[in-house]
């Protein structure tokens, strides 16, 4: 294991601290913050399992505390619709170039996030149909561009879901994604001793950030919380567009 406690490790450790704060505060953000720079330093194939090593323990802690506030019925409809729509996204991936799809998805996500940040709202409570449509979009985006989160997050923000429920739903949804990812990575043989050791070396730093983020959630206002969530989505979209086009 040659890359422990090197300059690259130090950079990724700093990213892990920031990602932990974002994860504890908003319920997501580890991939948006760690993958662009981390993958350029250590390759995507190395970073993906490292992120799973970091995020699975965090998911267990966060889900346990957030479960009482999760809209479980909405989550079930959401996940079911996503699983059904995912093959359609995969089919699109076979018909359209991956880079073109990634840019198109990120542009749509960016435009929606900016509109919500500017004050766009959807009137009425989140209906079952709206939840199913949101889940289907999430599955479509997962199959086409490996981006399941933005559709769900933006859908809940647009529906003006209360901050605590919004955060709890995001945590539960990403915990489900983490579980699926671990199974797929294990079956594919991507996990190695190097990725496990590297991830474990960063785990105290990441979990420390999660603790700070959890405490910040109880301090900031609901308006500020929504701006943080939208800001992270915008950051991820801009980064995705830049990495695909440059």
Secondary structure, 3 states (H helix, E strand, C coil): CCCCCCHHHHHHHHHHHHHHHHHHHHCCCHHHHHHHHHHHHHCHHHHHHHHHHHHHHHHHHHHHHHHHHCCHHHHHHHHHHHHHHHHHHHHHHHHCCHHHHHHHHHHHHHHHHHHHHCCCCCCCCCCHHHHHHHHHHHHHHHHHHCCCHHHHHHHHHHCCCCHHHHHHHHHHHHHHHHHHHHHHHHHHCCCCHHHHHHHHHHHHHHHHHHHHHHHHHCCCCHHHHHHHHHHHHHHHHHHHHHHHHC
